[in-house]
Amino acid sequence: MGKENRDVLVLQARAALIMAALRRSIVTYKELGHTIGLKDIELRNEMPRVLDQLADDCARAGEPPLPALVVNSQSGAPGSGWHGNGDPWHTDVQRVFRHWTSRT
């Protein structure tokens, strides 16, 4: 996938995850994938790259990591895109919720 296409997916994922943050909810990889038009092999191959780029974008903007809201549907555990940086996962999730709900 080209950089331009991935940039579009990152923007779509960002918008979807901001909406999830405003609802104070988490989403699964599959749910997010369907929202941004990824499924099957594309979902498996591209979603980690999309979430990594989104995490980098959030860090550059001084925002908490939106990818913390994306979990594995089987285990409920966070995955690719959330790196923790020493904080527990639930701490970052709460930071994301507070950051985005305080802006409305």
Biopython code that builds the backbone (N, CA, C, O; Angstrom):
import numpy as np
from Bio.PDB.StructureBuilder import StructureBuilder

atoms = [
    (1, "MET", "N", (0.842, -1.173, 0.000)),
    (1, "MET", "CA", (0.000, 0.000, 0.000)),
    (1, "MET", "C", (0.891, 1.240, 0.000)),
    (1, "MET", "O", (1.896, 1.291, 0.709)),
    (2, "GLY", "N", (0.522, 2.221, -0.786)),
    (2, "GLY", "CA", (1.300, 3.442, -0.880)),
    (2, "GLY", "C", (1.107, 4.352, 0.321)),
    (2, "GLY", "O", (0.134, 4.233, 1.066)),
    (3, "LYS", "N", (2.056, 5.263, 0.491)),
    (3, "LYS", "CA", (2.019, 6.191, 1.624)),
    (3, "LYS", "C", (0.749, 7.041, 1.611)),
    (3, "LYS", "O", (0.152, 7.278, 2.661)),
    (4, "GLU", "N", (0.334, 7.500, 0.433)),
    (4, "GLU", "CA", (-0.871, 8.339, 0.349)),
    (4, "GLU", "C", (-2.099, 7.579, 0.835)),
    (4, "GLU", "O", (-2.923, 8.118, 1.573)),
    (5, "ASN", "N", (-2.213, 6.319, 0.412)),
    (5, "ASN", "CA", (-3.356, 5.510, 0.845)),
    (5, "ASN", "C", (-3.318, 5.269, 2.348)),
    (5, "ASN", "O", (-4.348, 5.333, 3.019)),
    (6, "ARG", "N", (-2.124, 4.991, 2.876)),
    (6, "ARG", "CA", (-2.013, 4.755, 4.314)),
    (6, "ARG", "C", (-2.340, 6.037, 5.084)),
    (6, "ARG", "O", (-2.984, 5.982, 6.132)),
    (7, "ASP", "N", (-1.900, 7.187, 4.570)),
    (7, "ASP", "CA", (-2.211, 8.458, 5.227)),
    (7, "ASP", "C", (-3.721, 8.656, 5.335)),
    (7, "ASP", "O", (-4.211, 9.142, 6.355)),
    (8, "VAL", "N", (-4.453, 8.286, 4.302)),
    (8, "VAL", "CA", (-5.919, 8.390, 4.330)),
    (8, "VAL", "C", (-6.482, 7.455, 5.391)),
    (8, "VAL", "O", (-7.369, 7.843, 6.151)),
    (9, "LEU", "N", (-5.974, 6.225, 5.450)),
    (9, "LEU", "CA", (-6.441, 5.268, 6.457)),
    (9, "LEU", "C", (-6.154, 5.770, 7.864)),
    (9, "LEU", "O", (-6.971, 5.591, 8.767)),
    (10, "VAL", "N", (-4.999, 6.396, 8.056)),
    (10, "VAL", "CA", (-4.637, 6.930, 9.369)),
    (10, "VAL", "C", (-5.615, 8.036, 9.758)),
    (10, "VAL", "O", (-6.068, 8.085, 10.901)),
    (11, "LEU", "N", (-5.942, 8.917, 8.828)),
    (11, "LEU", "CA", (-6.908, 9.987, 9.116)),
    (11, "LEU", "C", (-8.282, 9.423, 9.433)),
    (11, "LEU", "O", (-8.965, 9.919, 10.329)),
    (12, "GLN", "N", (-8.692, 8.394, 8.708)),
    (12, "GLN", "CA", (-9.988, 7.761, 8.973)),
    (12, "GLN", "C", (-9.984, 7.073, 10.338)),
    (12, "GLN", "O", (-10.957, 7.163, 11.087)),
    (13, "ALA", "N", (-8.889, 6.390, 10.658)),
    (13, "ALA", "CA", (-8.776, 5.725, 11.961)),
    (13, "ALA", "C", (-8.795, 6.761, 13.074)),
    (13, "ALA", "O", (-9.437, 6.557, 14.105)),
    (14, "ARG", "N", (-8.095, 7.868, 12.872)),
    (14, "ARG", "CA", (-8.074, 8.945, 13.871)),
    (14, "ARG", "C", (-9.496, 9.445, 14.141)),
    (14, "ARG", "O", (-9.903, 9.581, 15.295)),
    (15, "ALA", "N", (-10.237, 9.715, 13.084)),
    (15, "ALA", "CA", (-11.609, 10.209, 13.247)),
    (15, "ALA", "C", (-12.474, 9.181, 13.975)),
    (15, "ALA", "O", (-13.233, 9.540, 14.875)),
    (16, "ALA", "N", (-12.365, 7.917, 13.596)),
    (16, "ALA", "CA", (-13.163, 6.868, 14.238)),
    (16, "ALA", "C", (-12.803, 6.725, 15.713)),
    (16, "ALA", "O", (-13.684, 6.529, 16.550)),
    (17, "LEU", "N", (-11.524, 6.822, 16.034)),
    (17, "LEU", "CA", (-11.102, 6.661, 17.426)),
    (17, "LEU", "C", (-11.431, 7.892, 18.266)),
    (17, "LEU", "O", (-11.672, 7.768, 19.467)),
    (18, "ILE", "N", (-11.445, 9.058, 17.667)),
    (18, "ILE", "CA", (-11.910, 10.245, 18.401)),
    (18, "ILE", "C", (-13.385, 10.081, 18.740)),
    (18, "ILE", "O", (-13.807, 10.415, 19.847)),
    (19, "MET", "N", (-14.167, 9.573, 17.805)),
    (19, "MET", "CA", (-15.590, 9.320, 18.087)),
    (19, "MET", "C", (-15.736, 8.292, 19.216)),
    (19, "MET", "O", (-16.584, 8.452, 20.094)),
    (20, "ALA", "N", (-14.922, 7.250, 19.195)),
    (20, "ALA", "CA", (-14.962, 6.254, 20.277)),
    (20, "ALA", "C", (-14.594, 6.902, 21.606)),
    (20, "ALA", "O", (-15.215, 6.617, 22.631)),
    (21, "ALA", "N", (-13.590, 7.771, 21.594)),
    (21, "ALA", "CA", (-13.171, 8.454, 22.826)),
    (21, "ALA", "C", (-14.298, 9.325, 23.361)),
    (21, "ALA", "O", (-14.525, 9.377, 24.569)),
    (22, "LEU", "N", (-14.998, 10.002, 22.477)),
    (22, "LEU", "CA", (-16.107, 10.856, 22.908)),
    (22, "LEU", "C", (-17.238, 10.027, 23.520)),
    (22, "LEU", "O", (-17.962, 10.504, 24.393)),
    (23, "ARG", "N", (-17.383, 8.785, 23.056)),
    (23, "ARG", "CA", (-18.391, 7.866, 23.614)),
    (23, "ARG", "C", (-17.830, 7.098, 24.806)),
    (23, "ARG", "O", (-18.538, 6.323, 25.450)),
    (24, "ARG", "N", (-16.528, 7.326, 25.096)),
    (24, "ARG", "CA", (-15.834, 6.615, 26.170)),
    (24, "ARG", "C", (-15.928, 5.095, 25.973)),
    (24, "ARG", "O", (-16.285, 4.347, 26.882)),
    (25, "SER", "N", (-15.592, 4.673, 24.745)),
    (25, "SER", "CA", (-15.654, 3.248, 24.431)),
    (25, "SER", "C", (-14.372, 2.807, 23.736)),
    (25, "SER", "O", (-13.617, 3.625, 23.211)),
    (26, "ILE", "N", (-14.147, 1.508, 23.744)),
    (26, "ILE", "CA", (-13.032, 0.928, 23.019)),
    (26, "ILE", "C", (-13.599, 0.188, 21.816)),
    (26, "ILE", "O", (-14.796, -0.095, 21.760)),
    (27, "VAL", "N", (-12.733, -0.123, 20.853)),
    (27, "VAL", "CA", (-13.147, -0.839, 19.648)),
    (27, "VAL", "C", (-12.175, -1.980, 19.394)),
    (27, "VAL", "O", (-11.034, -1.957, 19.857)),
    (28, "THR", "N", (-12.637, -2.971, 18.657)),
    (28, "THR", "CA", (-11.754, -4.075, 18.281)),
    (28, "THR", "C", (-11.065, -3.727, 16.966)),
    (28, "THR", "O", (-11.495, -2.839, 16.230)),
    (29, "TYR", "N", (-9.984, -4.453, 16.695)),
    (29, "TYR", "CA", (-9.288, -4.278, 15.419)),
    (29, "TYR", "C", (-10.256, -4.472, 14.265)),
    (29, "TYR", "O", (-10.251, -3.696, 13.309)),
    (30, "LYS", "N", (-11.076, -5.492, 14.350)),
    (30, "LYS", "CA", (-12.004, -5.798, 13.265)),
    (30, "LYS", "C", (-13.014, -4.673, 13.078)),
    (30, "LYS", "O", (-13.301, -4.280, 11.947)),
    (31, "GLU", "N", (-13.556, -4.151, 14.175)),
    (31, "GLU", "CA", (-14.506, -3.036, 14.071)),
    (31, "GLU", "C", (-13.861, -1.823, 13.411)),
    (31, "GLU", "O", (-14.442, -1.211, 12.515)),
    (32, "LEU", "N", (-12.660, -1.481, 13.859)),
    (32, "LEU", "CA", (-11.971, -0.337, 13.270)),
    (32, "LEU", "C", (-11.641, -0.614, 11.808)),
    (32, "LEU", "O", (-11.796, 0.258, 10.953)),
    (33, "GLY", "N", (-11.187, -1.825, 11.529)),
    (33, "GLY", "CA", (-10.877, -2.194, 10.148)),
    (33, "GLY", "C", (-12.061, -2.024, 9.225)),
    (33, "GLY", "O", (-11.927, -1.464, 8.137)),
    (34, "HIS", "N", (-13.220, -2.502, 9.645)),
    (34, "HIS", "CA", (-14.418, -2.363, 8.819)),
    (34, "HIS", "C", (-14.773, -0.894, 8.628)),
    (34, "HIS", "O", (-15.214, -0.493, 7.551)),
    (35, "THR", "N", (-14.584, -0.099, 9.664)),
    (35, "THR", "CA", (-14.895, 1.331, 9.590)),
    (35, "THR", "C", (-14.031, 2.037, 8.549)),
    (35, "THR", "O", (-14.506, 2.928, 7.845)),
    (36, "ILE", "N", (-12.773, 1.641, 8.454)),
    (36, "ILE", "CA", (-11.873, 2.320, 7.522)),
    (36, "ILE", "C", (-11.672, 1.539, 6.222)),
    (36, "ILE", "O", (-10.858, 1.926, 5.384)),
    (37, "GLY", "N", (-12.406, 0.450, 6.055)),
    (37, "GLY", "CA", (-12.379, -0.286, 4.791)),
    (37, "GLY", "C", (-11.328, -1.370, 4.669)),
    (37, "GLY", "O", (-10.963, -1.752, 3.557)),
    (38, "LEU", "N", (-10.834, -1.875, 5.793)),
    (38, "LEU", "CA", (-9.872, -2.975, 5.762)),
    (38, "LEU", "C", (-10.537, -4.248, 6.250)),
    (38, "LEU", "O", (-11.313, -4.231, 7.206)),
    (39, "LYS", "N", (-10.225, -5.360, 5.582)),
    (39, "LYS", "CA", (-10.719, -6.653, 6.059)),
    (39, "LYS", "C", (-9.749, -7.745, 5.647)),
    (39, "LYS", "O", (-8.914, -7.551, 4.763)),
    (40, "ASP", "N", (-9.864, -8.860, 6.278)),
    (40, "ASP", "CA", (-9.081, -10.056, 5.981)),
    (40, "ASP", "C", (-7.584, -9.773, 5.971)),
    (40, "ASP", "O", (-7.039, -9.289, 6.963)),
    (41, "ILE", "N", (-6.913, -10.072, 4.853)),
    (41, "ILE", "CA", (-5.463, -9.943, 4.770)),
    (41, "ILE", "C", (-5.028, -8.492, 4.911)),
    (41, "ILE", "O", (-4.035, -8.205, 5.580)),
    (42, "GLU", "N", (-5.760, -7.573, 4.287)),
    (42, "GLU", "CA", (-5.421, -6.154, 4.425)),
    (42, "GLU", "C", (-5.482, -5.721, 5.887)),
    (42, "GLU", "O", (-4.628, -4.970, 6.357)),
    (43, "LEU", "N", (-6.498, -6.202, 6.598)),
    (43, "LEU", "CA", (-6.630, -5.863, 8.011)),
    (43, "LEU", "C", (-5.410, -6.348, 8.787)),
    (43, "LEU", "O", (-4.819, -5.598, 9.564)),
    (44, "ARG", "N", (-5.047, -7.579, 8.572)),
    (44, "ARG", "CA", (-3.905, -8.160, 9.286)),
    (44, "ARG", "C", (-2.597, -7.455, 8.928)),
    (44, "ARG", "O", (-1.761, -7.219, 9.800)),
    (45, "ASN", "N", (-2.420, -7.121, 7.660)),
    (45, "ASN", "CA", (-1.153, -6.541, 7.212)),
    (45, "ASN", "C", (-1.053, -5.035, 7.419)),
    (45, "ASN", "O", (0.020, -4.534, 7.755)),
    (46, "GLU", "N", (-2.134, -4.314, 7.227)),
    (46, "GLU", "CA", (-2.079, -2.848, 7.250)),
    (46, "GLU", "C", (-2.422, -2.224, 8.597)),
    (46, "GLU", "O", (-1.883, -1.170, 8.937)),
    (47, "MET", "N", (-3.302, -2.847, 9.366)),
    (47, "MET", "CA", (-3.732, -2.220, 10.615)),
    (47, "MET", "C", (-2.561, -1.917, 11.553)),
    (47, "MET", "O", (-2.530, -0.830, 12.130)),
    (48, "PRO", "N", (-1.601, -2.822, 11.732)),
    (48, "PRO", "CA", (-0.472, -2.462, 12.603)),
    (48, "PRO", "C", (0.273, -1.222, 12.116)),
    (48, "PRO", "O", (0.686, -0.392, 12.925)),
    (49, "ARG", "N", (0.446, -1.092, 10.812)),
    (49, "ARG", "CA", (1.140, 0.082, 10.263)),
    (49, "ARG", "C", (0.328, 1.355, 10.468)),
    (49, "ARG", "O", (0.868, 2.407, 10.810)),
    (50, "VAL", "N", (-0.979, 1.240, 10.252)),
    (50, "VAL", "CA", (-1.871, 2.390, 10.444)),
    (50, "VAL", "C", (-1.818, 2.848, 11.900)),
    (50, "VAL", "O", (-1.684, 4.041, 12.173)),
    (51, "LEU", "N", (-1.923, 1.901, 12.833)),
    (51, "LEU", "CA", (-1.932, 2.256, 14.255)),
    (51, "LEU", "C", (-0.577, 2.783, 14.724)),
    (51, "LEU", "O", (-0.516, 3.678, 15.567)),
    (52, "ASP", "N", (0.503, 2.235, 14.183)),
    (52, "ASP", "CA", (1.832, 2.758, 14.535)),
    (52, "ASP", "C", (1.981, 4.205, 14.073)),
    (52, "ASP", "O", (2.476, 5.053, 14.816)),
    (53, "GLN", "N", (1.550, 4.481, 12.837)),
    (53, "GLN", "CA", (1.645, 5.848, 12.326)),
    (53, "GLN", "C", (0.752, 6.788, 13.130)),
    (53, "GLN", "O", (1.141, 7.918, 13.426)),
    (54, "LEU", "N", (-0.447, 6.320, 13.485)),
    (54, "LEU", "CA", (-1.356, 7.139, 14.281)),
    (54, "LEU", "C", (-0.758, 7.420, 15.663)),
    (54, "LEU", "O", (-0.861, 8.538, 16.167)),
    (55, "ALA", "N", (-0.140, 6.421, 16.269)),
    (55, "ALA", "CA", (0.506, 6.621, 17.576)),
    (55, "ALA", "C", (1.615, 7.662, 17.467)),
    (55, "ALA", "O", (1.762, 8.516, 18.341)),
    (56, "ASP", "N", (2.385, 7.586, 16.400)),
    (56, "ASP", "CA", (3.448, 8.586, 16.181)),
    (56, "ASP", "C", (2.856, 9.978, 16.001)),
    (56, "ASP", "O", (3.373, 10.954, 16.547)),
    (57, "ASP", "N", (1.771, 10.068, 15.233)),
    (57, "ASP", "CA", (1.107, 11.362, 15.011)),
    (57, "ASP", "C", (0.597, 11.944, 16.329)),
    (57, "ASP", "O", (0.739, 13.141, 16.580)),
    (58, "CYS", "N", (0.005, 11.094, 17.166)),
    (58, "CYS", "CA", (-0.500, 11.549, 18.472)),
    (58, "CYS", "C", (0.651, 12.069, 19.329)),
    (58, "CYS", "O", (0.530, 13.119, 19.961)),
    (59, "ALA", "N", (1.758, 11.343, 19.354)),
    (59, "ALA", "CA", (2.917, 11.748, 20.163)),
    (59, "ALA", "C", (3.447, 13.096, 19.686)),
    (59, "ALA", "O", (3.758, 13.963, 20.503)),
    (60, "ARG", "N", (3.554, 13.278, 18.367)),
    (60, "ARG", "CA", (4.039, 14.553, 17.831)),
    (60, "ARG", "C", (3.113, 15.708, 18.178)),
    (60, "ARG", "O", (3.565, 16.837, 18.365)),
    (61, "ALA", "N", (1.811, 15.424, 18.263)),
    (61, "ALA", "CA", (0.828, 16.465, 18.571)),
    (61, "ALA", "C", (0.664, 16.686, 20.074)),
    (61, "ALA", "O", (-0.104, 17.553, 20.492)),
    (62, "GLY", "N", (1.381, 15.906, 20.892)),
    (62, "GLY", "CA", (1.257, 16.024, 22.343)),
    (62, "GLY", "C", (-0.055, 15.481, 22.877)),
    (62, "GLY", "O", (-0.522, 15.894, 23.939)),
    (63, "GLU", "N", (-0.646, 14.555, 22.141)),
    (63, "GLU", "CA", (-1.920, 13.947, 22.530)),
    (63, "GLU", "C", (-1.684, 12.554, 23.110)),
    (63, "GLU", "O", (-0.681, 11.914, 22.794)),
    (64, "PRO", "N", (-2.602, 12.081, 23.957)),
    (64, "PRO", "CA", (-2.499, 10.690, 24.410)),
    (64, "PRO", "C", (-2.748, 9.758, 23.218)),
    (64, "PRO", "O", (-3.385, 10.168, 22.247)),
    (65, "PRO", "N", (-2.264, 8.529, 23.273)),
    (65, "PRO", "CA", (-2.291, 7.629, 22.120)),
    (65, "PRO", "C", (-3.671, 7.041, 21.814)),
    (65, "PRO", "O", (-4.146, 6.158, 22.529)),
    (66, "LEU", "N", (-4.301, 7.527, 20.763)),
    (66, "LEU", "CA", (-5.602, 6.991, 20.353)),
    (66, "LEU", "C", (-5.576, 5.474, 20.134)),
    (66, "LEU", "O", (-6.577, 4.824, 20.436)),
    (67, "PRO", "N", (-4.490, 4.867, 19.625)),
    (67, "PRO", "CA", (-4.488, 3.415, 19.450)),
    (67, "PRO", "C", (-4.694, 2.628, 20.742)),
    (67, "PRO", "O", (-4.948, 1.425, 20.678)),
    (68, "ALA", "N", (-4.597, 3.254, 21.901)),
    (68, "ALA", "CA", (-4.884, 2.552, 23.156)),
    (68, "ALA", "C", (-6.328, 2.063, 23.194)),
    (68, "ALA", "O", (-6.653, 1.146, 23.949)),
    (69, "LEU", "N", (-7.194, 2.668, 22.388)),
    (69, "LEU", "CA", (-8.609, 2.291, 22.388)),
    (69, "LEU", "C", (-8.895, 1.052, 21.552)),
    (69, "LEU", "O", (-10.029, 0.573, 21.530)),
    (70, "VAL", "N", (-7.883, 0.523, 20.862)),
    (70, "VAL", "CA", (-8.080, -0.627, 19.974)),
    (70, "VAL", "C", (-7.586, -1.885, 20.672)),
    (70, "VAL", "O", (-6.442, -1.958, 21.122)),
    (71, "VAL", "N", (-8.475, -2.878, 20.754)),
    (71, "VAL", "CA", (-8.143, -4.119, 21.467)),
    (71, "VAL", "C", (-8.406, -5.342, 20.593)),
    (71, "VAL", "O", (-9.135, -5.284, 19.602)),
    (72, "ASN", "N", (-7.793, -6.434, 20.990)),
    (72, "ASN", "CA", (-8.015, -7.730, 20.370)),
    (72, "ASN", "C", (-9.381, -8.247, 20.821)),
    (72, "ASN", "O", (-9.675, -8.245, 22.016)),
    (73, "SER", "N", (-10.212, -8.686, 19.884)),
    (73, "SER", "CA", (-11.564, -9.124, 20.238)),
    (73, "SER", "C", (-11.567, -10.401, 21.071)),
    (73, "SER", "O", (-12.499, -10.629, 21.842)),
    (74, "GLN", "N", (-10.553, -11.225, 20.930)),
    (74, "GLN", "CA", (-10.502, -12.487, 21.675)),
    (74, "GLN", "C", (-10.003, -12.278, 23.103)),
    (74, "GLN", "O", (-10.598, -12.775, 24.059)),
    (75, "SER", "N", (-8.907, -11.539, 23.231)),
    (75, "SER", "CA", (-8.274, -11.395, 24.542)),
    (75, "SER", "C", (-8.658, -10.108, 25.267)),
    (75, "SER", "O", (-8.542, -10.024, 26.490)),
    (76, "GLY", "N", (-9.114, -9.107, 24.517)),
    (76, "GLY", "CA", (-9.410, -7.811, 25.112)),
    (76, "GLY", "C", (-8.166, -6.992, 25.400)),
    (76, "GLY", "O", (-8.248, -5.896, 25.955)),
    (77, "ALA", "N", (-7.009, -7.528, 25.018)),
    (77, "ALA", "CA", (-5.742, -6.853, 25.289)),
    (77, "ALA", "C", (-5.410, -5.843, 24.198)),
    (77, "ALA", "O", (-5.751, -6.045, 23.033)),
    (78, "PRO", "N", (-4.744, -4.754, 24.579)),
    (78, "PRO", "CA", (-4.289, -3.806, 23.568)),
    (78, "PRO", "C", (-3.193, -4.464, 22.735)),
    (78, "PRO", "O", (-2.546, -5.423, 23.158)),
    (79, "GLY", "N", (-3.016, -3.930, 21.572)),
    (79, "GLY", "CA", (-1.990, -4.525, 20.719)),
    (79, "GLY", "C", (-1.199, -3.473, 19.989)),
    (79, "GLY", "O", (-0.831, -2.444, 20.554)),
    (80, "SER", "N", (-0.946, -3.739, 18.742)),
    (80, "SER", "CA", (-0.118, -2.882, 17.907)),
    (80, "SER", "C", (-0.591, -1.433, 17.940)),
    (80, "SER", "O", (-1.787, -1.150, 17.874)),
    (81, "GLY", "N", (0.349, -0.546, 18.040)),
    (81, "GLY", "CA", (0.025, 0.877, 18.064)),
    (81, "GLY", "C", (0.047, 1.457, 19.457)),
    (81, "GLY", "O", (0.298, 2.650, 19.630)),
    (82, "TRP", "N", (-0.213, 0.627, 20.455)),
    (82, "TRP", "CA", (-0.119, 1.102, 21.832)),
    (82, "TRP", "C", (1.177, 0.570, 22.405)),
    (82, "TRP", "O", (1.385, -0.641, 22.480)),
    (83, "HIS", "N", (2.043, 1.477, 22.807)),
    (83, "HIS", "CA", (3.371, 1.083, 23.263)),
    (83, "HIS", "C", (3.558, 1.232, 24.758)),
    (83, "HIS", "O", (4.548, 0.749, 25.307)),
    (84, "GLY", "N", (2.630, 1.889, 25.422)),
    (84, "GLY", "CA", (2.680, 1.983, 26.866)),
    (84, "GLY", "C", (3.586, 3.039, 27.440)),
    (84, "GLY", "O", (3.164, 3.808, 28.304)),
    (85, "ASN", "N", (4.805, 3.099, 26.990)),
    (85, "ASN", "CA", (5.760, 4.079, 27.517)),
    (85, "ASN", "C", (5.803, 4.092, 29.044)),
    (85, "ASN", "O", (5.977, 5.144, 29.659)),
    (86, "GLY", "N", (5.644, 2.918, 29.646)),
    (86, "GLY", "CA", (5.749, 2.805, 31.091)),
    (86, "GLY", "C", (4.440, 2.906, 31.853)),
    (86, "GLY", "O", (4.374, 2.508, 33.016)),
    (87, "ASP", "N", (3.395, 3.430, 31.220)),
    (87, "ASP", "CA", (2.091, 3.536, 31.883)),
    (87, "ASP", "C", (1.262, 2.289, 31.604)),
    (87, "ASP", "O", (1.378, 1.697, 30.531)),
    (88, "PRO", "N", (0.426, 1.884, 32.560)),
    (88, "PRO", "CA", (-0.491, 0.776, 32.290)),
    (88, "PRO", "C", (-1.483, 1.164, 31.195)),
    (88, "PRO", "O", (-1.807, 2.338, 31.014)),
    (89, "TRP", "N", (-1.950, 0.164, 30.480)),
    (89, "TRP", "CA", (-2.880, 0.380, 29.369)),
    (89, "TRP", "C", (-4.097, 1.196, 29.807)),
    (89, "TRP", "O", (-4.454, 2.169, 29.142)),
    (90, "HIS", "N", (-4.734, 0.818, 30.907)),
    (90, "HIS", "CA", (-5.962, 1.498, 31.329)),
    (90, "HIS", "C", (-5.712, 2.971, 31.655)),
    (90, "HIS", "O", (-6.621, 3.793, 31.538)),
    (91, "THR", "N", (-4.504, 3.304, 32.058)),
    (91, "THR", "CA", (-4.166, 4.706, 32.328)),
    (91, "THR", "C", (-4.207, 5.510, 31.032)),
    (91, "THR", "O", (-4.753, 6.613, 30.996)),
    (92, "ASP", "N", (-3.628, 4.953, 29.971)),
    (92, "ASP", "CA", (-3.666, 5.646, 28.681)),
    (92, "ASP", "C", (-5.095, 5.750, 28.149)),
    (92, "ASP", "O", (-5.471, 6.776, 27.583)),
    (93, "VAL", "N", (-5.887, 4.702, 28.326)),
    (93, "VAL", "CA", (-7.283, 4.758, 27.876)),
    (93, "VAL", "C", (-8.009, 5.906, 28.574)),
    (93, "VAL", "O", (-8.718, 6.673, 27.922)),
    (94, "GLN", "N", (-7.844, 6.031, 29.868)),
    (94, "GLN", "CA", (-8.491, 7.110, 30.610)),
    (94, "GLN", "C", (-7.971, 8.480, 30.171)),
    (94, "GLN", "O", (-8.741, 9.437, 30.089)),
    (95, "ARG", "N", (-6.668, 8.579, 29.889)),
    (95, "ARG", "CA", (-6.093, 9.837, 29.395)),
    (95, "ARG", "C", (-6.722, 10.223, 28.054)),
    (95, "ARG", "O", (-7.036, 11.390, 27.823)),
    (96, "VAL", "N", (-6.902, 9.234, 27.173)),
    (96, "VAL", "CA", (-7.538, 9.496, 25.867)),
    (96, "VAL", "C", (-8.956, 9.989, 26.088)),
    (96, "VAL", "O", (-9.360, 10.993, 25.501)),
    (97, "PHE", "N", (-9.719, 9.294, 26.930)),
    (97, "PHE", "CA", (-11.100, 9.717, 27.202)),
    (97, "PHE", "C", (-11.137, 11.149, 27.734)),
    (97, "PHE", "O", (-11.898, 11.977, 27.234)),
    (98, "ARG", "N", (-10.322, 11.441, 28.742)),
    (98, "ARG", "CA", (-10.315, 12.786, 29.335)),
    (98, "ARG", "C", (-9.917, 13.848, 28.322)),
    (98, "ARG", "O", (-10.534, 14.911, 28.258)),
    (99, "HIS", "N", (-8.895, 13.567, 27.538)),
    (99, "HIS", "CA", (-8.406, 14.539, 26.563)),
    (99, "HIS", "C", (-9.507, 14.924, 25.566)),
    (99, "HIS", "O", (-9.745, 16.107, 25.323)),
    (100, "TRP", "N", (-10.165, 13.930, 25.001)),
    (100, "TRP", "CA", (-11.132, 14.234, 23.937)),
    (100, "TRP", "C", (-12.472, 14.707, 24.487)),
    (100, "TRP", "O", (-13.127, 15.529, 23.847)),
    (101, "THR", "N", (-12.904, 14.221, 25.643)),
    (101, "THR", "CA", (-14.191, 14.700, 26.177)),
    (101, "THR", "C", (-14.067, 16.099, 26.753)),
    (101, "THR", "O", (-15.070, 16.804, 26.869)),
    (102, "SER", "N", (-12.858, 16.519, 27.119)),
    (102, "SER", "CA", (-12.675, 17.871, 27.648)),
    (102, "SER", "C", (-12.692, 18.925, 26.533)),
    (102, "SER", "O", (-12.778, 20.120, 26.818)),
    (103, "ARG", "N", (-12.614, 18.506, 25.304)),
    (103, "ARG", "CA", (-12.562, 19.427, 24.172)),
    (103, "ARG", "C", (-13.940, 19.786, 23.645)),
    (103, "ARG", "O", (-14.058, 20.668, 22.795)),
    (104, "THR", "N", (-14.976, 19.129, 24.123)),
    (104, "THR", "CA", (-16.317, 19.392, 23.583)),
    (104, "THR", "C", (-17.070, 20.375, 24.427)),
    (104, "THR", "O", (-18.214, 20.708, 24.116)),
]
sb = StructureBuilder()
sb.init_structure("model")
sb.init_model(0)
sb.init_chain("A")
sb.init_seg("    ")
for serial, (resi, resn, name, xyz) in enumerate(atoms, 1):
    if name == "N":
        sb.init_residue(resn, " ", resi, " ")
    sb.init_atom(name, np.array(xyz, "f"), 0.0, 1.0, " ", f" {name:<3s}", serial, name[0])
structure = sb.get_structure()
